[in-house]
Amino acid sequence: MMDSLTRGDFYILCPDNDVPRELDEKRIFWAAHDIIDNRPPLSRWHPDYADKFKAFLAGE
């Protein structure tokens, strides 16, 4: 997090190193498409979309 602050980054992703930044970016992309595609909020956990999210993460 401190490196991001030093760079003057506006958005700071994944400062706790719990998941890689790449995964955070994919989750953000998917969540934005929840709005664009009129899916339920946090659809990655919704039973109708969970498998689609997993395929998205796998690059399918």
N, C-alpha and C positions, 0 to 999 in steps of 0.2 A: 504494500500500500504506500509506503513512504517513497518508493521509487516513482510510482505514478504521480504522487503529489509533487515531487521534485520536478518532474517533467511538465507539470501543469495540466495533466490530463483532467478533462471534465468528468468523464465516466471512469470509474474504477471497478474493474471486473475481477472477481476471484481473488481478493487479497488474502483469503485464509488458506489458499492452496488446497482446499477440500476437493475441488475438481479442477481439471485443466481449463484454461481460458477458452480453448477451442470448444469445449462442451458448453460453457456459459454462452458463447456466441451462438451456437446452434439452438440452445434453449430460447434465447432472445428472439432469434429468427422465427422459430416455431410459434412462440407466443404472439409475435406481431401478426403472423398469419392466422392466428385464432380470430383476430379482429377482421382482417382482410377477407378471410374465407367464411366468416360468420360461424365459426366453430364455438363450442362452449369454452369459457375461460379455463385456462390450465388444462386444455384438452389432452395433453400428454398423459394424464392420469385417468382420463375418461375411458370407460370400457370400449366405446366405439372407436376410439382413436389411439389407444395405447400401442397396439401393434403397428399402426401406421407411423407413429413416432419412433418406435424402435427401428423400423425399416429406414426412416429418414436418417437416423443417427448412423446406421450402417452404410448409408450412401446408396440405398436401393431406390 
